[in-house]
Amino acid sequence: MQKKIENIKCHGCYYFYVTYKPSRPYGCRAYGFISKKLPSKLVFETSGINCAYKRANNIV
């Protein structure tokens, strides 16, 4: 039985950032990597669990 991914969007997360590299434009400070895909999708593909570090970015 496959696990279902929650629709976790990295945009708006405290740990999410955009890099200057066109080949790997997205990064996650919590997990410490940059990738071509959104970090939440990559975490689910590699580990089978949803992102555990999702934290709202409280910018007013």
Buried (B, 14 or more C-beta within 10 A) or exposed (E): EEEEBEEBEBEEBBBBBEEEEEEEBBBBEBBEEBBEBBBBBBBBEEEEEBBEBBEEEEEE
